[in-house]
Amino acid sequence: MTRNDDLGYPIYVGAGVVLMLRLFVRKHNYRRVVVLCDRNVARFAARVARITGAQAPLEFALGERRKTLRTVGTVLEALAAAKVDRTTLVVSVGGGVASDLFGFAGAVYMRGVPFASVPTTLLAMVDAAIGGKTGVDLAAGKNLAGAFRDPVAVFCDLDVLSGLPERQWREGLAEVVKHGIIEGDEVFASLERLAPHALRRWPMEAVVAESVRVKAMFVAEDRLERGARETLNLGHTVAHGIEAASGYRLSHGSAVAVGLRAAGMLALRTGRFSRDEHLRVLSLLALLRLPLFAPGIDPDAIRAAMGSDKKARGGRLRFVLPNKIGDVERGVEVPPATLRAVLRRLGEPPGNDEGAPRKKR
C-alpha cells in the first residue's frame, strides 16, 4: 500500500485499501456514512456500504451526458431525504463522472459536507478523484459549473480494476502518459518499457502512485488553478472540444489521447517540440492502443466548443504545449491558421506533415 499526504488528506493506493474505510470512519468519529454510487458499480458500492456500516447505496445512472446540474439536483434531493448533515461522511463510488458530480454535490449541500472518494476506474484514480476539482457540464461547455472542494480521503483500491474491461484500463492511460510527458524522461521511459506488456502484468500500484504524486505536486503548488496547475491541462483544451463536438460519444480518455497529439503538433508548428520527441509520444500512445485521430468530427465544431475553455483570456485561447518531454509550457497562444490546420489533421492518422519543426528565433 502507498499513501500520499501531499494535499493534506490521505490518498491510499493499493490492493484492498477500501477496507481502511472502516478504520477511517472510526478514527474521525463520523456519526453516519451515506454511499453514493454510479449504478454500474452498485455491487462494489454495496461492499463499501457494508464496510462502513452504511445502509444500501444511493444509486444513480451516470455517464458524461448525465453530468449535468439536473443530475446534481437529483443527488441533492437524495441527500436531503437521507437526512445527511455535517456529521455524515458522504462516500462516492464510481469513475470520473461520479468523482466530479458527487464531489460537486458534496461541496454545495449544506455548503459542504465531509466527502470521501472511492474511484473505480484508472482514469478516476489518476485524475478526477485527485485535487478537489468538482463540477458538471453546461450546454456551453465541459466542467463550466463546479467548485474547488477537497475530499477528506481517497481510496484507490486496485482490486476493483481487475473486473474492468481492458478498454476502460486504457482510458486512464492517456492521463498517465500526460503525467509522463510533464514529469520527464525517467517517468516517460518507464511507460515505454511497460507498454509492450499486458496491462495486468504492470506494477499498477507503482504506476498509479507515481501519477498521483505528479498531479498532487502541481495541485499543492496551485490549489485554485491560477498558475502552475494549468500545466496538468496538457492536451485537454483540444480534448474537451473534441468531446463536446462529438456529443460526448468519444470518451474522455480517448479525447485526451488525440489532444496530446494535437498539443505535439501545435508545439511542432510553433518551433517548440522536436520531431523525434513528438514521434516518441505518438509511438507510446499507439503501443497503448489509444486513438491518435478522431474521424468524422467537424474541426469547426471542435474550435467552437473550445471557445468556452476556462483557460481562455479575453476570448483568446491559451494552450499547454511541450517544449520537450519533461518541459511543458503553459499560457501559449498560437496563430489561428496554425490551430485550424492542426484541427483539420485530427480527423486523419498521423502523416509526414508532423515532421521537423521550424527553428525558434
C-alpha positions as CSV (number, residue, x, y, z in Angstrom):
1,M,0.0,0.0,0.0
2,T,1.2,3.5,-0.9
3,R,0.0,6.6,0.9
4,N,0.3,10.2,-0.3
5,D,-0.4,13.1,2.0
6,D,0.9,16.0,-0.2
7,L,-2.5,17.6,-0.4
8,G,-3.3,17.5,3.3
9,Y,-5.6,14.5,3.1
10,P,-4.6,10.8,2.6
11,I,-4.7,9.2,-0.8
12,Y,-4.3,5.4,-0.4
13,V,-3.2,3.3,-3.4
14,G,-3.1,-0.5,-3.3
15,A,-5.0,-3.7,-3.3
16,G,-7.7,-3.9,-0.7
17,V,-7.3,-0.4,0.6
18,V,-11.1,0.1,0.7
19,L,-11.0,-1.9,3.9
20,M,-9.3,1.0,5.5
21,L,-12.5,3.0,5.2
22,R,-13.8,1.2,8.4
23,L,-10.9,2.4,10.4
24,F,-11.1,5.9,8.8
25,V,-14.7,6.3,9.8
26,R,-14.0,5.2,13.4
27,K,-10.9,7.4,13.8
28,H,-12.8,10.6,12.7
29,N,-16.0,9.8,14.6
30,Y,-18.4,10.2,11.8
31,R,-21.9,9.6,13.1
32,R,-23.2,8.2,9.8
33,V,-22.0,7.2,6.4
34,V,-24.0,7.6,3.2
35,V,-22.7,5.9,0.0
36,L,-23.4,7.4,-3.4
37,C,-22.6,5.3,-6.5
38,D,-22.8,5.0,-10.2
39,R,-25.4,2.3,-10.9
40,N,-22.8,0.4,-13.0
41,V,-20.7,-0.3,-9.8
42,A,-23.6,-1.0,-7.4
43,R,-22.3,-4.4,-6.4
44,F,-18.9,-3.0,-5.3
45,A,-20.6,0.0,-3.7
46,A,-22.8,-2.4,-1.6
47,R,-19.5,-3.8,-0.3
48,V,-18.3,-0.3,0.6
49,A,-21.6,0.3,2.4
50,R,-21.1,-2.9,4.5
51,I,-17.5,-2.0,5.3
52,T,-18.6,1.4,6.6
53,G,-21.8,0.3,8.3
54,A,-23.9,2.4,5.9
55,Q,-27.3,1.4,4.5
56,A,-27.7,0.4,0.9
57,P,-26.0,2.8,-1.5
58,L,-28.0,5.5,-3.3
59,E,-27.6,4.6,-6.9
60,F,-27.7,6.9,-9.9
61,A,-27.5,6.5,-13.7
62,L,-24.4,8.5,-14.7
63,G,-22.3,9.0,-17.8
64,E,-20.9,12.2,-19.4
65,R,-24.3,13.0,-20.9
66,R,-25.9,13.0,-17.4
67,K,-23.1,15.1,-15.9
68,T,-25.5,18.0,-15.5
69,L,-27.0,20.3,-13.0
70,R,-30.2,18.4,-13.3
71,T,-28.5,15.2,-12.1
72,V,-26.8,17.2,-9.3
73,G,-30.3,18.4,-8.2
74,T,-31.5,14.7,-8.0
75,V,-28.4,13.9,-5.9
76,L,-29.0,16.8,-3.6
77,E,-32.6,15.8,-3.0
78,A,-31.5,12.3,-2.2
79,L,-29.0,13.6,0.4
80,A,-31.7,15.7,2.0
81,A,-34.1,12.7,2.0
82,A,-31.4,10.6,3.7
83,K,-31.0,13.3,6.3
84,V,-27.4,13.9,5.6
85,D,-25.8,16.6,7.8
86,R,-22.3,17.8,8.5
87,T,-21.6,14.9,10.8
88,T,-22.3,12.5,7.9
89,L,-19.5,11.2,5.7
90,V,-20.6,11.0,2.1
91,V,-18.7,8.4,0.1
92,S,-18.6,8.5,-3.7
93,V,-18.1,5.2,-5.6
94,G,-17.6,5.3,-9.3
95,G,-15.5,6.6,-12.2
96,G,-14.5,10.1,-13.2
97,V,-18.1,11.4,-13.7
98,A,-19.0,10.1,-10.2
99,S,-16.0,11.8,-8.7
100,D,-16.8,15.1,-10.4
101,L,-20.5,15.1,-9.9
102,F,-20.8,13.6,-6.4
103,G,-17.9,15.8,-5.3
104,F,-19.8,18.9,-6.5
105,A,-23.0,17.8,-4.7
106,G,-21.0,17.3,-1.5
107,A,-19.4,20.8,-2.0
108,V,-22.8,22.6,-2.2
109,Y,-25.1,20.5,0.0
110,M,-25.3,22.4,3.3
111,R,-22.4,24.5,1.8
112,G,-20.2,21.5,2.2
113,V,-20.3,18.1,3.9
114,P,-17.4,15.7,4.5
115,F,-16.8,13.7,1.3
116,A,-14.5,10.7,0.5
117,S,-13.9,9.2,-2.9
118,V,-13.5,5.5,-3.9
119,P,-12.6,5.7,-7.6
120,T,-13.4,2.6,-9.6
121,T,-11.6,3.3,-12.8
122,L,-7.9,4.0,-13.6
123,L,-8.9,7.4,-15.1
124,A,-10.6,8.4,-11.9
125,M,-7.7,7.2,-9.7
126,V,-5.0,9.2,-11.5
127,D,-7.1,12.3,-12.3
128,A,-10.7,13.0,-11.4
129,A,-10.5,11.9,-7.7
130,I,-7.3,13.8,-7.0
131,G,-7.1,17.5,-6.4
132,G,-10.5,18.8,-5.3
133,K,-11.9,20.0,-8.7
134,T,-15.6,19.1,-8.8
135,G,-18.2,20.0,-11.4
136,V,-20.6,19.3,-14.2
137,D,-21.0,20.3,-17.8
138,L,-23.2,23.0,-19.2
139,A,-24.6,23.3,-22.7
140,A,-21.9,25.9,-23.4
141,G,-19.0,23.6,-22.4
142,K,-17.4,21.0,-20.2
143,N,-17.0,21.4,-16.5
144,L,-18.2,25.0,-16.5
145,A,-20.2,24.7,-13.3
146,G,-18.2,23.5,-10.3
147,A,-16.3,24.2,-7.1
148,F,-12.9,23.5,-5.5
149,R,-13.6,21.2,-2.6
150,D,-11.1,18.7,-1.2
151,P,-12.2,15.3,-0.2
152,V,-11.3,14.1,3.3
153,A,-9.7,11.0,1.8
154,V,-9.3,9.0,-1.4
155,F,-9.2,5.2,-1.5
156,C,-7.7,3.8,-4.8
157,D,-8.4,0.1,-4.4
158,L,-6.6,-1.6,-7.3
159,D,-8.6,-4.8,-6.8
160,V,-11.6,-3.1,-8.4
161,L,-9.7,-2.7,-11.7
162,S,-9.5,-6.5,-12.2
163,G,-13.2,-6.5,-13.1
164,L,-12.9,-3.8,-15.7
165,P,-12.8,-4.4,-19.4
166,E,-9.4,-3.6,-20.9
167,R,-10.8,-0.6,-22.8
168,Q,-11.5,1.1,-19.5
169,W,-8.0,0.4,-18.3
170,R,-6.6,2.1,-21.4
171,E,-8.8,5.1,-21.0
172,G,-6.9,6.0,-17.8
173,L,-3.5,5.5,-19.5
174,A,-4.0,8.7,-21.5
175,E,-3.8,10.7,-18.3
176,V,-0.8,8.5,-17.2
177,V,1.0,9.4,-20.4
178,K,0.2,13.1,-19.9
179,H,1.8,12.9,-16.5
180,G,4.8,11.2,-18.0
181,I,5.2,14.0,-20.6
182,I,5.0,16.6,-17.9
183,E,7.3,14.9,-15.4
184,G,10.1,13.9,-17.7
185,D,12.2,11.2,-19.3
186,E,12.5,8.8,-16.3
187,V,8.8,8.5,-15.8
188,F,8.1,8.5,-19.6
189,A,10.7,5.9,-20.3
190,S,9.3,3.6,-17.6
191,L,6.0,3.7,-19.5
192,E,7.8,2.9,-22.8
193,R,9.3,-0.1,-21.1
194,L,5.9,-1.3,-19.8
195,A,3.8,-0.5,-22.9
196,P,4.5,-3.8,-24.8
197,H,3.4,-5.9,-21.9
198,A,-0.2,-6.9,-21.0
199,L,-1.7,-4.4,-18.6
200,R,-2.5,-7.0,-16.0
201,R,1.3,-7.6,-15.7
202,W,2.0,-3.9,-15.0
203,P,3.1,-2.9,-11.4
204,M,-0.1,-0.9,-11.2
205,E,0.4,0.3,-7.6
206,A,3.7,2.0,-8.7
207,V,2.1,3.4,-11.9
208,V,-0.9,4.8,-10.1
209,A,1.1,6.1,-7.1
210,E,3.5,7.9,-9.5
211,S,0.7,9.6,-11.4
212,V,-0.9,10.6,-8.1
213,R,2.4,12.1,-7.0
214,V,2.8,14.1,-10.2
215,K,-0.7,15.5,-10.0
216,A,-0.5,16.2,-6.3
217,M,2.7,18.1,-6.7
218,F,1.1,20.7,-9.1
219,V,-2.1,20.9,-7.1
220,A,-0.3,21.6,-3.9
221,E,1.5,24.5,-5.5
222,D,-1.6,26.0,-7.0
223,R,-4.9,24.8,-5.5
224,L,-7.2,27.1,-7.4
225,E,-5.6,26.7,-10.9
226,R,-4.3,30.2,-11.2
227,G,-0.9,29.3,-12.5
228,A,1.2,26.1,-12.3
229,R,-1.8,23.7,-12.0
230,E,-2.8,24.7,-15.6
231,T,0.2,22.5,-16.6
232,L,-2.0,19.5,-15.9
233,N,-4.3,20.6,-18.8
234,L,-1.8,19.4,-21.4
235,G,-3.8,18.1,-24.3
236,H,-7.1,19.0,-22.6
237,T,-8.1,22.2,-24.4
238,V,-8.5,20.3,-27.7
239,A,-9.7,17.2,-25.9
240,H,-12.6,19.0,-24.3
241,G,-13.5,20.5,-27.6
242,I,-13.5,17.1,-29.3
243,E,-15.7,15.6,-26.5
244,A,-18.3,18.4,-26.9
245,A,-18.2,18.3,-30.7
246,S,-18.8,14.6,-30.6
247,G,-21.8,15.0,-28.4
248,Y,-19.8,13.1,-25.8
249,R,-19.8,10.0,-27.8
250,L,-16.0,10.0,-27.7
251,S,-14.8,9.2,-24.2
252,H,-12.6,11.5,-22.1
253,G,-9.5,9.2,-22.2
254,S,-9.7,8.8,-26.0
255,A,-10.2,12.5,-26.5
256,V,-7.1,13.2,-24.3
257,A,-5.0,10.9,-26.4
258,V,-6.0,12.8,-29.5
259,G,-5.5,16.0,-27.6
260,L,-1.9,15.0,-26.7
261,R,-1.2,14.5,-30.4
262,A,-2.7,18.0,-31.1
263,A,-0.5,19.6,-28.4
264,G,2.5,18.0,-30.0
265,M,1.5,19.2,-33.5
266,L,0.9,22.7,-32.2
267,A,4.3,22.6,-30.5
268,L,6.0,21.4,-33.6
269,R,4.4,24.1,-35.8
270,T,5.4,26.8,-33.4
271,G,9.0,25.6,-33.2
272,R,8.9,24.2,-29.6
273,F,9.0,20.4,-29.9
274,S,11.3,18.1,-31.8
275,R,10.0,15.7,-34.4
276,D,11.8,12.8,-32.6
277,E,10.0,13.5,-29.2
278,H,6.7,14.0,-30.9
279,L,7.0,10.7,-32.6
280,R,8.1,9.2,-29.3
281,V,4.8,10.3,-27.7
282,L,2.8,9.1,-30.7
283,S,4.5,5.7,-30.6
284,L,3.7,5.3,-26.9
285,L,0.1,6.2,-27.4
286,A,-0.1,3.7,-30.3
287,L,1.5,0.9,-28.2
288,L,-1.1,1.5,-25.6
289,R,-3.8,1.2,-28.3
290,L,-5.1,4.7,-27.7
291,P,-6.6,6.6,-30.6
292,L,-4.5,9.2,-32.4
293,F,-7.3,10.7,-34.5
294,A,-11.0,11.4,-34.3
295,P,-12.7,10.8,-37.7
296,G,-16.0,12.3,-38.6
297,I,-15.9,15.2,-36.1
298,D,-16.1,18.7,-37.7
299,P,-13.0,20.7,-36.9
300,D,-15.0,23.9,-36.9
301,A,-17.3,22.4,-34.3
302,I,-14.2,21.4,-32.2
303,R,-12.9,25.0,-32.4
304,A,-16.3,26.4,-31.5
305,A,-16.5,24.2,-28.5
306,M,-13.0,25.2,-27.4
307,G,-14.3,28.8,-27.2
308,S,-15.6,28.2,-23.7
309,D,-12.3,26.8,-22.3
310,K,-11.7,28.0,-18.8
311,K,-8.1,28.9,-19.6
312,A,-9.1,31.4,-22.3
313,R,-8.4,35.0,-21.5
314,G,-10.2,37.8,-23.2
315,G,-11.7,35.3,-25.7
316,R,-8.1,34.2,-26.7
317,L,-7.3,30.5,-26.4
318,R,-4.2,29.6,-24.4
319,F,-2.6,26.2,-24.6
320,V,-0.3,24.0,-22.6
321,L,2.4,22.8,-25.0
322,P,5.5,20.6,-24.7
323,N,9.0,22.1,-25.4
324,K,10.4,18.6,-24.7
325,I,9.5,15.6,-22.6
326,G,9.8,17.0,-19.1
327,D,9.5,20.7,-20.1
328,V,5.9,21.9,-20.6
329,E,4.9,25.5,-21.2
330,R,1.5,26.9,-20.3
331,G,-0.3,30.0,-21.4
332,V,0.7,29.7,-25.1
333,E,-1.3,31.4,-27.8
334,V,-1.0,30.0,-31.3
335,P,-1.8,31.6,-34.6
336,P,-5.4,30.9,-35.7
337,A,-4.3,29.5,-39.0
338,T,-2.0,27.0,-37.2
339,L,-4.8,25.9,-34.9
340,R,-7.2,25.4,-37.9
341,A,-4.6,23.3,-39.7
342,V,-4.0,21.1,-36.7
343,L,-7.7,20.6,-36.0
344,R,-8.2,19.6,-39.7
345,R,-5.5,16.9,-39.3
346,L,-7.1,15.3,-36.3
347,G,-9.6,13.6,-38.5
348,E,-6.8,11.5,-40.1
349,P,-3.9,9.3,-38.9
350,P,-0.5,11.0,-38.3
351,G,1.4,11.7,-41.5
352,N,4.6,13.2,-42.8
353,D,3.4,16.7,-42.1
354,E,4.1,16.1,-38.5
355,G,7.8,16.4,-39.4
356,A,10.7,18.6,-38.3
357,P,9.7,22.0,-37.0
358,R,11.0,25.4,-37.9
359,K,13.7,26.6,-35.6
360,K,12.6,29.0,-32.9
361,R,14.0,32.6,-33.3
